[in-house]
Amino acid sequence: MARMRTIKDAYAAIKQSDPETCLTMYALRCKVISGEIPSVKAGRKYLINIDLLDEYLNSPCSPVESIGRIRPVSAR
């Protein structure tokens, strides 16, 4: 059975394992709502699988993902 937690409880688990974390509950919530972190909606709450969250946080992100799109500059 999956270990499902609310955003608040998932953040508390992260804080317990790493008290010096720079991840905020707001940032975690934004990633969950955007679908970047997989979750299940139960009523008004989002439930996060703690094991998948650990995998997501431990996987390195590529620099291309953080840059986004660059606007072309036209020469005049």
PyMOL Python script that loads the backbone (N, CA, C, O; Angstrom):
from pymol import cmd

cmd.read_pdbstr("""\
ATOM      1  N   MET A   1       0.848  -1.181   0.000  1.00  0.00           N
ATOM      2  CA  MET A   1       0.000   0.000   0.000  1.00  0.00           C
ATOM      3  C   MET A   1       0.893   1.244   0.000  1.00  0.00           C
ATOM      4  O   MET A   1       1.898   1.304   0.707  1.00  0.00           O
ATOM      5  N   ALA A   2       0.515   2.202  -0.783  1.00  0.00           N
ATOM      6  CA  ALA A   2       1.289   3.436  -0.893  1.00  0.00           C
ATOM      7  C   ALA A   2       1.131   4.281   0.370  1.00  0.00           C
ATOM      8  O   ALA A   2       0.067   4.319   0.987  1.00  0.00           O
ATOM      9  N   ARG A   3       2.211   4.952   0.732  1.00  0.00           N
ATOM     10  CA  ARG A   3       2.166   5.864   1.882  1.00  0.00           C
ATOM     11  C   ARG A   3       1.767   7.243   1.375  1.00  0.00           C
ATOM     12  O   ARG A   3       2.601   8.000   0.879  1.00  0.00           O
ATOM     13  N   MET A   4       0.480   7.560   1.505  1.00  0.00           N
ATOM     14  CA  MET A   4      -0.064   8.809   0.999  1.00  0.00           C
ATOM     15  C   MET A   4      -0.152   9.833   2.129  1.00  0.00           C
ATOM     16  O   MET A   4      -0.570   9.511   3.241  1.00  0.00           O
ATOM     17  N   ARG A   5       0.249  11.076   1.828  1.00  0.00           N
ATOM     18  CA  ARG A   5       0.215  12.155   2.803  1.00  0.00           C
ATOM     19  C   ARG A   5      -0.347  13.407   2.159  1.00  0.00           C
ATOM     20  O   ARG A   5      -0.261  13.579   0.943  1.00  0.00           O
ATOM     21  N   THR A   6      -0.925  14.282   2.973  1.00  0.00           N
ATOM     22  CA  THR A   6      -1.353  15.586   2.481  1.00  0.00           C
ATOM     23  C   THR A   6      -0.112  16.437   2.246  1.00  0.00           C
ATOM     24  O   THR A   6       0.990  16.057   2.644  1.00  0.00           O
ATOM     25  N   ILE A   7      -0.284  17.574   1.609  1.00  0.00           N
ATOM     26  CA  ILE A   7       0.852  18.455   1.340  1.00  0.00           C
ATOM     27  C   ILE A   7       1.512  18.880   2.652  1.00  0.00           C
ATOM     28  O   ILE A   7       2.737  18.894   2.764  1.00  0.00           O
ATOM     29  N   LYS A   8       0.698  19.219   3.624  1.00  0.00           N
ATOM     30  CA  LYS A   8       1.227  19.657   4.918  1.00  0.00           C
ATOM     31  C   LYS A   8       2.023  18.539   5.595  1.00  0.00           C
ATOM     32  O   LYS A   8       3.108  18.779   6.124  1.00  0.00           O
ATOM     33  N   ASP A   9       1.483  17.324   5.578  1.00  0.00           N
ATOM     34  CA  ASP A   9       2.182  16.194   6.206  1.00  0.00           C
ATOM     35  C   ASP A   9       3.435  15.794   5.426  1.00  0.00           C
ATOM     36  O   ASP A   9       4.440  15.407   6.021  1.00  0.00           O
ATOM     37  N   ALA A  10       3.376  15.887   4.099  1.00  0.00           N
ATOM     38  CA  ALA A  10       4.551  15.579   3.281  1.00  0.00           C
ATOM     39  C   ALA A  10       5.663  16.587   3.558  1.00  0.00           C
ATOM     40  O   ALA A  10       6.836  16.222   3.637  1.00  0.00           O
ATOM     41  N   TYR A  11       5.290  17.851   3.704  1.00  0.00           N
ATOM     42  CA  TYR A  11       6.285  18.870   4.014  1.00  0.00           C
ATOM     43  C   TYR A  11       6.882  18.633   5.403  1.00  0.00           C
ATOM     44  O   TYR A  11       8.083  18.818   5.603  1.00  0.00           O
ATOM     45  N   ALA A  12       6.049  18.225   6.360  1.00  0.00           N
ATOM     46  CA  ALA A  12       6.545  17.925   7.709  1.00  0.00           C
ATOM     47  C   ALA A  12       7.533  16.757   7.672  1.00  0.00           C
ATOM     48  O   ALA A  12       8.520  16.762   8.407  1.00  0.00           O
ATOM     49  N   ALA A  13       7.276  15.764   6.829  1.00  0.00           N
ATOM     50  CA  ALA A  13       8.196  14.628   6.700  1.00  0.00           C
ATOM     51  C   ALA A  13       9.530  15.070   6.102  1.00  0.00           C
ATOM     52  O   ALA A  13      10.588  14.598   6.520  1.00  0.00           O
ATOM     53  N   ILE A  14       9.481  15.973   5.126  1.00  0.00           N
ATOM     54  CA  ILE A  14      10.709  16.499   4.526  1.00  0.00           C
ATOM     55  C   ILE A  14      11.491  17.286   5.568  1.00  0.00           C
ATOM     56  O   ILE A  14      12.704  17.121   5.694  1.00  0.00           O
ATOM     57  N   LYS A  15      10.794  18.147   6.318  1.00  0.00           N
ATOM     58  CA  LYS A  15      11.449  18.955   7.358  1.00  0.00           C
ATOM     59  C   LYS A  15      12.053  18.071   8.445  1.00  0.00           C
ATOM     60  O   LYS A  15      13.113  18.391   8.982  1.00  0.00           O
ATOM     61  N   GLN A  16      11.387  16.957   8.775  1.00  0.00           N
ATOM     62  CA  GLN A  16      11.894  16.065   9.811  1.00  0.00           C
ATOM     63  C   GLN A  16      13.180  15.378   9.342  1.00  0.00           C
ATOM     64  O   GLN A  16      14.123  15.224  10.118  1.00  0.00           O
ATOM     65  N   SER A  17      13.215  14.967   8.071  1.00  0.00           N
ATOM     66  CA  SER A  17      14.419  14.298   7.573  1.00  0.00           C
ATOM     67  C   SER A  17      15.543  15.292   7.274  1.00  0.00           C
ATOM     68  O   SER A  17      16.717  14.929   7.342  1.00  0.00           O
ATOM     69  N   ASP A  18      15.197  16.544   6.944  1.00  0.00           N
ATOM     70  CA  ASP A  18      16.201  17.578   6.656  1.00  0.00           C
ATOM     71  C   ASP A  18      15.718  18.922   7.208  1.00  0.00           C
ATOM     72  O   ASP A  18      15.064  19.684   6.496  1.00  0.00           O
ATOM     73  N   PRO A  19      16.037  19.215   8.473  1.00  0.00           N
ATOM     74  CA  PRO A  19      15.572  20.474   9.078  1.00  0.00           C
ATOM     75  C   PRO A  19      16.096  21.728   8.375  1.00  0.00           C
ATOM     76  O   PRO A  19      15.499  22.796   8.510  1.00  0.00           O
ATOM     77  N   GLU A  20      17.184  21.622   7.639  1.00  0.00           N
ATOM     78  CA  GLU A  20      17.798  22.768   6.961  1.00  0.00           C
ATOM     79  C   GLU A  20      17.326  22.912   5.510  1.00  0.00           C
ATOM     80  O   GLU A  20      17.933  23.658   4.743  1.00  0.00           O
ATOM     81  N   THR A  21      16.265  22.218   5.125  1.00  0.00           N
ATOM     82  CA  THR A  21      15.811  22.255   3.739  1.00  0.00           C
ATOM     83  C   THR A  21      15.418  23.672   3.311  1.00  0.00           C
ATOM     84  O   THR A  21      14.906  24.466   4.101  1.00  0.00           O
ATOM     85  N   CYS A  22      15.674  23.955   2.045  1.00  0.00           N
ATOM     86  CA  CYS A  22      15.292  25.253   1.486  1.00  0.00           C
ATOM     87  C   CYS A  22      13.943  25.176   0.784  1.00  0.00           C
ATOM     88  O   CYS A  22      13.418  26.198   0.342  1.00  0.00           O
ATOM     89  N   LEU A  23      13.377  23.977   0.674  1.00  0.00           N
ATOM     90  CA  LEU A  23      12.071  23.797   0.059  1.00  0.00           C
ATOM     91  C   LEU A  23      10.996  24.332   0.997  1.00  0.00           C
ATOM     92  O   LEU A  23      10.983  24.005   2.184  1.00  0.00           O
ATOM     93  N   THR A  24      10.108  25.144   0.473  1.00  0.00           N
ATOM     94  CA  THR A  24       9.022  25.687   1.288  1.00  0.00           C
ATOM     95  C   THR A  24       7.738  24.920   1.003  1.00  0.00           C
ATOM     96  O   THR A  24       7.616  24.240  -0.016  1.00  0.00           O
ATOM     97  N   MET A  25       6.787  25.038   1.917  1.00  0.00           N
ATOM     98  CA  MET A  25       5.508  24.375   1.706  1.00  0.00           C
ATOM     99  C   MET A  25       4.798  24.989   0.498  1.00  0.00           C
ATOM    100  O   MET A  25       4.113  24.279  -0.239  1.00  0.00           O
ATOM    101  N   TYR A  26       4.949  26.283   0.289  1.00  0.00           N
ATOM    102  CA  TYR A  26       4.339  26.948  -0.863  1.00  0.00           C
ATOM    103  C   TYR A  26       4.897  26.379  -2.169  1.00  0.00           C
ATOM    104  O   TYR A  26       4.140  26.118  -3.104  1.00  0.00           O
ATOM    105  N   ALA A  27       6.219  26.185  -2.238  1.00  0.00           N
ATOM    106  CA  ALA A  27       6.837  25.635  -3.451  1.00  0.00           C
ATOM    107  C   ALA A  27       6.362  24.204  -3.690  1.00  0.00           C
ATOM    108  O   ALA A  27       6.082  23.823  -4.827  1.00  0.00           O
ATOM    109  N   LEU A  28       6.273  23.416  -2.629  1.00  0.00           N
ATOM    110  CA  LEU A  28       5.775  22.052  -2.752  1.00  0.00           C
ATOM    111  C   LEU A  28       4.337  22.058  -3.256  1.00  0.00           C
ATOM    112  O   LEU A  28       3.990  21.281  -4.146  1.00  0.00           O
ATOM    113  N   ARG A  29       3.506  22.918  -2.702  1.00  0.00           N
ATOM    114  CA  ARG A  29       2.106  23.019  -3.120  1.00  0.00           C
ATOM    115  C   ARG A  29       2.010  23.403  -4.598  1.00  0.00           C
ATOM    116  O   ARG A  29       1.209  22.826  -5.334  1.00  0.00           O
ATOM    117  N   CYS A  30       2.811  24.365  -5.036  1.00  0.00           N
ATOM    118  CA  CYS A  30       2.791  24.794  -6.444  1.00  0.00           C
ATOM    119  C   CYS A  30       3.176  23.649  -7.377  1.00  0.00           C
ATOM    120  O   CYS A  30       2.565  23.484  -8.433  1.00  0.00           O
ATOM    121  N   LYS A  31       4.177  22.860  -7.005  1.00  0.00           N
ATOM    122  CA  LYS A  31       4.613  21.736  -7.825  1.00  0.00           C
ATOM    123  C   LYS A  31       3.548  20.647  -7.887  1.00  0.00           C
ATOM    124  O   LYS A  31       3.376  20.002  -8.921  1.00  0.00           O
ATOM    125  N   VAL A  32       2.842  20.443  -6.793  1.00  0.00           N
ATOM    126  CA  VAL A  32       1.771  19.445  -6.769  1.00  0.00           C
ATOM    127  C   VAL A  32       0.605  19.905  -7.635  1.00  0.00           C
ATOM    128  O   VAL A  32       0.100  19.134  -8.451  1.00  0.00           O
ATOM    129  N   ILE A  33       0.175  21.145  -7.466  1.00  0.00           N
ATOM    130  CA  ILE A  33      -0.975  21.661  -8.214  1.00  0.00           C
ATOM    131  C   ILE A  33      -0.677  21.716  -9.711  1.00  0.00           C
ATOM    132  O   ILE A  33      -1.569  21.475 -10.524  1.00  0.00           O
ATOM    133  N   SER A  34       0.560  22.028 -10.084  1.00  0.00           N
ATOM    134  CA  SER A  34       0.917  22.092 -11.501  1.00  0.00           C
ATOM    135  C   SER A  34       1.062  20.711 -12.126  1.00  0.00           C
ATOM    136  O   SER A  34       1.103  20.589 -13.350  1.00  0.00           O
ATOM    137  N   GLY A  35       1.140  19.664 -11.296  1.00  0.00           N
ATOM    138  CA  GLY A  35       1.283  18.309 -11.805  1.00  0.00           C
ATOM    139  C   GLY A  35       2.718  17.859 -11.935  1.00  0.00           C
ATOM    140  O   GLY A  35       2.975  16.740 -12.379  1.00  0.00           O
ATOM    141  N   GLU A  36       3.656  18.705 -11.559  1.00  0.00           N
ATOM    142  CA  GLU A  36       5.069  18.345 -11.629  1.00  0.00           C
ATOM    143  C   GLU A  36       5.379  17.194 -10.667  1.00  0.00           C
ATOM    144  O   GLU A  36       6.199  16.328 -10.971  1.00  0.00           O
ATOM    145  N   ILE A  37       4.724  17.191  -9.517  1.00  0.00           N
ATOM    146  CA  ILE A  37       4.817  16.093  -8.556  1.00  0.00           C
ATOM    147  C   ILE A  37       3.484  15.351  -8.628  1.00  0.00           C
ATOM    148  O   ILE A  37       2.434  15.958  -8.419  1.00  0.00           O
ATOM    149  N   PRO A  38       3.507  14.037  -8.923  1.00  0.00           N
ATOM    150  CA  PRO A  38       2.253  13.306  -9.045  1.00  0.00           C
ATOM    151  C   PRO A  38       1.481  13.254  -7.732  1.00  0.00           C
ATOM    152  O   PRO A  38       2.061  13.082  -6.660  1.00  0.00           O
ATOM    153  N   SER A  39       0.169  13.404  -7.834  1.00  0.00           N
ATOM    154  CA  SER A  39      -0.681  13.385  -6.648  1.00  0.00           C
ATOM    155  C   SER A  39      -2.074  12.907  -7.020  1.00  0.00           C
ATOM    156  O   SER A  39      -2.407  12.768  -8.197  1.00  0.00           O
ATOM    157  N   VAL A  40      -2.882  12.658  -5.993  1.00  0.00           N
ATOM    158  CA  VAL A  40      -4.272  12.253  -6.171  1.00  0.00           C
ATOM    159  C   VAL A  40      -5.116  13.250  -5.403  1.00  0.00           C
ATOM    160  O   VAL A  40      -4.815  13.570  -4.253  1.00  0.00           O
ATOM    161  N   LYS A  41      -6.166  13.741  -6.031  1.00  0.00           N
ATOM    162  CA  LYS A  41      -7.029  14.692  -5.353  1.00  0.00           C
ATOM    163  C   LYS A  41      -8.152  13.923  -4.656  1.00  0.00           C
ATOM    164  O   LYS A  41      -8.867  13.142  -5.284  1.00  0.00           O
ATOM    165  N   ALA A  42      -8.296  14.153  -3.355  1.00  0.00           N
ATOM    166  CA  ALA A  42      -9.345  13.525  -2.559  1.00  0.00           C
ATOM    167  C   ALA A  42     -10.159  14.640  -1.922  1.00  0.00           C
ATOM    168  O   ALA A  42      -9.767  15.194  -0.895  1.00  0.00           O
ATOM    169  N   GLY A  43     -11.278  14.962  -2.522  1.00  0.00           N
ATOM    170  CA  GLY A  43     -12.059  16.096  -2.042  1.00  0.00           C
ATOM    171  C   GLY A  43     -11.321  17.380  -2.352  1.00  0.00           C
ATOM    172  O   GLY A  43     -11.024  17.670  -3.511  1.00  0.00           O
ATOM    173  N   ARG A  44     -11.025  18.150  -1.315  1.00  0.00           N
ATOM    174  CA  ARG A  44     -10.282  19.406  -1.490  1.00  0.00           C
ATOM    175  C   ARG A  44      -8.792  19.227  -1.266  1.00  0.00           C
ATOM    176  O   ARG A  44      -8.020  20.167  -1.454  1.00  0.00           O
ATOM    177  N   LYS A  45      -8.376  18.031  -0.866  1.00  0.00           N
ATOM    178  CA  LYS A  45      -6.972  17.794  -0.519  1.00  0.00           C
ATOM    179  C   LYS A  45      -6.240  17.057  -1.628  1.00  0.00           C
ATOM    180  O   LYS A  45      -6.827  16.279  -2.380  1.00  0.00           O
ATOM    181  N   TYR A  46      -4.952  17.323  -1.708  1.00  0.00           N
ATOM    182  CA  TYR A  46      -4.072  16.586  -2.596  1.00  0.00           C
ATOM    183  C   TYR A  46      -3.308  15.584  -1.744  1.00  0.00           C
ATOM    184  O   TYR A  46      -2.768  15.938  -0.696  1.00  0.00           O
ATOM    185  N   LEU A  47      -3.264  14.331  -2.193  1.00  0.00           N
ATOM    186  CA  LEU A  47      -2.518  13.297  -1.496  1.00  0.00           C
ATOM    187  C   LEU A  47      -1.289  12.941  -2.321  1.00  0.00           C
ATOM    188  O   LEU A  47      -1.376  12.696  -3.524  1.00  0.00           O
ATOM    189  N   ILE A  48      -0.137  12.918  -1.643  1.00  0.00           N
ATOM    190  CA  ILE A  48       1.142  12.687  -2.304  1.00  0.00           C
ATOM    191  C   ILE A  48       1.712  11.370  -1.809  1.00  0.00           C
ATOM    192  O   ILE A  48       1.711  11.097  -0.609  1.00  0.00           O
ATOM    193  N   ASN A  49       2.198  10.554  -2.736  1.00  0.00           N
ATOM    194  CA  ASN A  49       2.904   9.328  -2.374  1.00  0.00           C
ATOM    195  C   ASN A  49       4.308   9.724  -1.917  1.00  0.00           C
ATOM    196  O   ASN A  49       5.097  10.250  -2.701  1.00  0.00           O
ATOM    197  N   ILE A  50       4.613   9.469  -0.650  1.00  0.00           N
ATOM    198  CA  ILE A  50       5.898   9.890  -0.066  1.00  0.00           C
ATOM    199  C   ILE A  50       7.081   9.264  -0.798  1.00  0.00           C
ATOM    200  O   ILE A  50       8.106   9.920  -0.981  1.00  0.00           O
ATOM    201  N   ASP A  51       6.955   8.008  -1.218  1.00  0.00           N
ATOM    202  CA  ASP A  51       8.059   7.344  -1.917  1.00  0.00           C
ATOM    203  C   ASP A  51       8.336   8.002  -3.267  1.00  0.00           C
ATOM    204  O   ASP A  51       9.495   8.171  -3.645  1.00  0.00           O
ATOM    205  N   LEU A  52       7.282   8.375  -3.998  1.00  0.00           N
ATOM    206  CA  LEU A  52       7.473   9.076  -5.274  1.00  0.00           C
ATOM    207  C   LEU A  52       8.048  10.475  -5.059  1.00  0.00           C
ATOM    208  O   LEU A  52       8.842  10.959  -5.866  1.00  0.00           O
ATOM    209  N   LEU A  53       7.641  11.118  -3.969  1.00  0.00           N
ATOM    210  CA  LEU A  53       8.174  12.440  -3.652  1.00  0.00           C
ATOM    211  C   LEU A  53       9.675  12.358  -3.378  1.00  0.00           C
ATOM    212  O   LEU A  53      10.438  13.210  -3.833  1.00  0.00           O
ATOM    213  N   ASP A  54      10.097  11.339  -2.639  1.00  0.00           N
ATOM    214  CA  ASP A  54      11.528  11.144  -2.377  1.00  0.00           C
ATOM    215  C   ASP A  54      12.299  10.923  -3.673  1.00  0.00           C
ATOM    216  O   ASP A  54      13.381  11.479  -3.863  1.00  0.00           O
ATOM    217  N   GLU A  55      11.732  10.100  -4.571  1.00  0.00           N
ATOM    218  CA  GLU A  55      12.380   9.868  -5.864  1.00  0.00           C
ATOM    219  C   GLU A  55      12.504  11.170  -6.651  1.00  0.00           C
ATOM    220  O   GLU A  55      13.545  11.443  -7.248  1.00  0.00           O
ATOM    221  N   TYR A  56      11.436  11.974  -6.649  1.00  0.00           N
ATOM    222  CA  TYR A  56      11.443  13.241  -7.374  1.00  0.00           C
ATOM    223  C   TYR A  56      12.511  14.182  -6.814  1.00  0.00           C
ATOM    224  O   TYR A  56      13.253  14.807  -7.570  1.00  0.00           O
ATOM    225  N   LEU A  57      12.581  14.278  -5.497  1.00  0.00           N
ATOM    226  CA  LEU A  57      13.537  15.196  -4.880  1.00  0.00           C
ATOM    227  C   LEU A  57      14.976  14.710  -5.009  1.00  0.00           C
ATOM    228  O   LEU A  57      15.899  15.525  -4.981  1.00  0.00           O
ATOM    229  N   ASN A  58      15.190  13.411  -5.148  1.00  0.00           N
ATOM    230  CA  ASN A  58      16.539  12.863  -5.281  1.00  0.00           C
ATOM    231  C   ASN A  58      17.035  12.837  -6.712  1.00  0.00           C
ATOM    232  O   ASN A  58      18.233  12.675  -6.943  1.00  0.00           O
ATOM    233  N   SER A  59      16.135  12.995  -7.689  1.00  0.00           N
ATOM    234  CA  SER A  59      16.556  12.953  -9.084  1.00  0.00           C
ATOM    235  C   SER A  59      17.101  14.316  -9.493  1.00  0.00           C
ATOM    236  O   SER A  59      16.503  15.349  -9.191  1.00  0.00           O
ATOM    237  N   PRO A  60      18.240  14.311 -10.181  1.00  0.00           N
ATOM    238  CA  PRO A  60      18.795  15.605 -10.622  1.00  0.00           C
ATOM    239  C   PRO A  60      17.964  16.178 -11.765  1.00  0.00           C
ATOM    240  O   PRO A  60      17.489  15.445 -12.632  1.00  0.00           O
ATOM    241  N   CYS A  61      17.798  17.487 -11.753  1.00  0.00           N
ATOM    242  CA  CYS A  61      17.069  18.128 -12.842  1.00  0.00           C
ATOM    243  C   CYS A  61      18.070  18.652 -13.853  1.00  0.00           C
ATOM    244  O   CYS A  61      19.179  19.054 -13.501  1.00  0.00           O
ATOM    245  N   SER A  62      17.671  18.640 -15.100  1.00  0.00           N
ATOM    246  CA  SER A  62      18.570  19.130 -16.136  1.00  0.00           C
ATOM    247  C   SER A  62      18.466  20.655 -16.202  1.00  0.00           C
ATOM    248  O   SER A  62      17.399  21.211 -15.940  1.00  0.00           O
ATOM    249  N   PRO A  63      19.559  21.338 -16.549  1.00  0.00           N
ATOM    250  CA  PRO A  63      19.533  22.798 -16.620  1.00  0.00           C
ATOM    251  C   PRO A  63      18.570  23.324 -17.671  1.00  0.00           C
ATOM    252  O   PRO A  63      18.102  24.457 -17.554  1.00  0.00           O
ATOM    253  N   VAL A  64      18.257  22.533 -18.698  1.00  0.00           N
ATOM    254  CA  VAL A  64      17.346  22.973 -19.747  1.00  0.00           C
ATOM    255  C   VAL A  64      15.957  23.179 -19.174  1.00  0.00           C
ATOM    256  O   VAL A  64      15.253  24.102 -19.584  1.00  0.00           O
ATOM    257  N   GLU A  65      15.542  22.328 -18.223  1.00  0.00           N
ATOM    258  CA  GLU A  65      14.220  22.466 -17.630  1.00  0.00           C
ATOM    259  C   GLU A  65      14.074  23.780 -16.880  1.00  0.00           C
ATOM    260  O   GLU A  65      13.001  24.383 -16.895  1.00  0.00           O
ATOM    261  N   SER A  66      15.131  24.229 -16.229  1.00  0.00           N
ATOM    262  CA  SER A  66      15.029  25.433 -15.414  1.00  0.00           C
ATOM    263  C   SER A  66      15.133  26.711 -16.245  1.00  0.00           C
ATOM    264  O   SER A  66      14.723  27.777 -15.785  1.00  0.00           O
ATOM    265  N   ILE A  67      15.675  26.621 -17.463  1.00  0.00           N
ATOM    266  CA  ILE A  67      15.832  27.814 -18.281  1.00  0.00           C
ATOM    267  C   ILE A  67      14.522  28.211 -18.945  1.00  0.00           C
ATOM    268  O   ILE A  67      14.161  29.388 -18.957  1.00  0.00           O
ATOM    269  N   GLY A  68      13.821  27.252 -19.488  1.00  0.00           N
ATOM    270  CA  GLY A  68      12.575  27.568 -20.184  1.00  0.00           C
ATOM    271  C   GLY A  68      12.852  27.994 -21.601  1.00  0.00           C
ATOM    272  O   GLY A  68      13.854  27.587 -22.188  1.00  0.00           O
ATOM    273  N   ARG A  69      11.982  28.807 -22.160  1.00  0.00           N
ATOM    274  CA  ARG A  69      12.141  29.259 -23.533  1.00  0.00           C
ATOM    275  C   ARG A  69      12.846  30.598 -23.573  1.00  0.00           C
ATOM    276  O   ARG A  69      12.604  31.467 -22.735  1.00  0.00           O
ATOM    277  N   ILE A  70      13.721  30.759 -24.555  1.00  0.00           N
ATOM    278  CA  ILE A  70      14.439  32.011 -24.728  1.00  0.00           C
ATOM    279  C   ILE A  70      13.860  32.709 -25.952  1.00  0.00           C
ATOM    280  O   ILE A  70      13.698  32.099 -27.009  1.00  0.00           O
ATOM    281  N   ARG A  71      13.558  33.957 -25.801  1.00  0.00           N
ATOM    282  CA  ARG A  71      12.967  34.761 -26.858  1.00  0.00           C
ATOM    283  C   ARG A  71      14.041  35.121 -27.876  1.00  0.00           C
ATOM    284  O   ARG A  71      15.117  35.581 -27.495  1.00  0.00           O
ATOM    285  N   PRO A  72      13.766  34.917 -29.182  1.00  0.00           N
ATOM    286  CA  PRO A  72      14.752  35.299 -30.188  1.00  0.00           C
ATOM    287  C   PRO A  72      14.873  36.821 -30.289  1.00  0.00           C
ATOM    288  O   PRO A  72      13.873  37.534 -30.195  1.00  0.00           O
ATOM    289  N   VAL A  73      16.062  37.302 -30.473  1.00  0.00           N
ATOM    290  CA  VAL A  73      16.305  38.731 -30.600  1.00  0.00           C
ATOM    291  C   VAL A  73      16.527  39.040 -32.069  1.00  0.00           C
ATOM    292  O   VAL A  73      17.370  38.422 -32.720  1.00  0.00           O
ATOM    293  N   SER A  74      15.775  39.989 -32.588  1.00  0.00           N
ATOM    294  CA  SER A  74      15.932  40.356 -34.011  1.00  0.00           C
ATOM    295  C   SER A  74      16.981  41.451 -34.138  1.00  0.00           C
ATOM    296  O   SER A  74      17.032  42.380 -33.332  1.00  0.00           O
ATOM    297  N   ALA A  75      17.816  41.325 -35.165  1.00  0.00           N
ATOM    298  CA  ALA A  75      18.861  42.321 -35.423  1.00  0.00           C
ATOM    299  C   ALA A  75      18.252  43.501 -36.157  1.00  0.00           C
ATOM    300  O   ALA A  75      17.428  43.323 -37.055  1.00  0.00           O
ATOM    301  N   ARG A  76      18.651  44.691 -35.781  1.00  0.00           N
ATOM    302  CA  ARG A  76      18.149  45.899 -36.449  1.00  0.00           C
ATOM    303  C   ARG A  76      19.261  46.634 -37.090  1.00  0.00           C
ATOM    304  O   ARG A  76      19.039  47.678 -37.703  1.00  0.00           O
TER     305      ARG A  76
END
""", "prot")
cmd.dss("prot")
cmd.show_as("cartoon", "prot")
cmd.util.cbc("prot")
cmd.orient("prot")
